[in-house]
Amino acid sequence: MNKSEIIQKVASVFHEKWRENRLQKDGNYKSMIEKSEDEDRNIIYWTDQVDIANTKFENLPLNRKYENLQAAQVVVNLVYDKVVNWEEINSEMIEEMSKIVHEKWFERNGKQWSFENQRVEYENLSEEEKTKDRVQIQIAIQIIKSERWL
C-alpha cells in the first residue's frame, strides 16, 4: 500500500471514529444533514443533501471527504517515515506531533468549524481535545504498521 492509499485509509478511519460518537442504540447514527457541493454525487443521488453521520467515507461528497483527507495527510506525513524506518515514537514525540495536528486543523477550520474551547493553543486545550489529536497520531501509526509488510 503506497502513502496515498494509506492517507485514504486513515481518512476513512477518522470518519468512522467521528461517527462512533453518534451511534444510537438502534444501530443507526444520529443524523447530521449537510449540503453536498459534489455535483456528480448530487446527480447520482438526486439531491444535494447528505446525512454525513449515516454515510460511509467512500460515499461522502467530495467537500466532506476533503477535511478527513487533509487531516490524514498531516498525520501520515508526521509519522510515515518514522514508522517505516522502525523508529520509536515515544509519548513526548506524540505530544509534539499532536500540537502540529491541532495547529494545522485550526488553520483549516479555526474560524468556521470550531468551538470556542478549540480556538486556543494546544497547551491550553482540555485533555479531551488533546486526546482527539493524539488518537489521530495513534491511528496513523497503527495503520502504517499494519500495512508496512503488504
N, C-alpha and C positions, 0 to 999 in steps of 0.2 A: 504494500500500500504506500503510495507516494504522499508527500506532505500535503498536497492539495486535497487528496482523499481523506487524510486524517483530519484536516480542518473541517471538511463536510461532516464527518462522523462526530467530531467534538461539538460542532454547532447543533447537530441533531440531539445529542445527549443534553446539551444546555436547554433546549426547548422542552425536552421531556422532564428535566428536573424542575423547570418552571411550572409545567403542567401538574406535577405531583401535588403542589400546594392547593390546587383547585379540585382535586379528586373528591367526589362525593360518595356517600355510602352505596348508592345505586350503581356505581361503576362509571358514571358519566362525570364530566368535568363541568364545574360552574362556568357557564358561558361568558365569553368576552368577545363581543361583536365589534369588529373594526372594518374600516373601508379598505378594500383592496385597490391598489394602484397598478396592479398587474393586468393589463388589458387582455393578454392572451388567456390568462386564467379566468377572467371575468366572462369572456366569450364561452369558454368551456362549461363553466358553472352557471351561466345565465344570470349572474349577479355580481355586484361589486362589494357585497357584504360577506364577511367570513368570520366564523366563530373560531378564533385562533386557539382557544383552550381545547376545543374538540377536534382539532385538525393536527394531524401528524406533520412533522417538519417538512417532509418531502412534498406535501400538498399545500403548504403555506404559499401565499402570494409572495412575489419577489421582495416587495417592500418590507414584509415581516421577516423573511429569511435573512435579510441584509444585516440586521443588528446581531443576530446569533452568529452569522459568519464573520462579522467584524470582531466580535468578542473572541471567537475561536481562533482567529488569525493572530490576534495579540497574544493569547495564551500559548498557542502552539509555537509561535516564534520565540517566546521566552524560554521554553523548556525543551524543544525538539533536539537541538544539538547535544545538550547535556544528557538527555535520556539515551539517545542512540549511541553516544560515546561512553555509556556506562558511568557517567559522573554521578556522585552522590548529590542529592538535592536535600539539604537539611532544612529544619524549620525556620532558621534565620533567612535562608535563601527564598523559601516560600513566602515569608513575610515581605521581603523586598519586592518580589515579583507581584505579590498581591497589591502592593502600593501602586505599582505601574498599571496593573489591571484596572484599579479604581480610577487612576488619573486618565487613562485612555477612554474608559467608559464615560467619565464626566465630560471629556472633550466632545464626545459624540452625542451625549444625552443630557448634560447638566441643566440646560435651560428648559427643555421640553418634556423629558420623561422622568424627572427626578422629584423626590420628596425633599422637604427642607432638611431632614436629618441626613440626607445623602449628599447635600451640597457643602460638604466640608472636606478638609484634608483627610487622608486615610487615617492618620493618627487619632483624629477626633471622631471617627466613626464608632458606632456601637459595636460590640463584639459580634452581634448578629449580622450586621452589614459586612464586617471584616471577614466573617466566616464564608459569606457568599463568594467573595473574591478568592479566598483560599481553596474553596471547593472547586472552583473553575480550574485552578492550577492542578489540583489533585486529579481531576477528571482527565485532563490532557496527559498527565504523566502516565496514568493507568492505561489509557487508550494507546499511547505511543509504545509503552512497554509490551502491550498485548499484540501489537502489530509489528514489532521490531523483527520478528523472525519470519513473518509471512512474505 
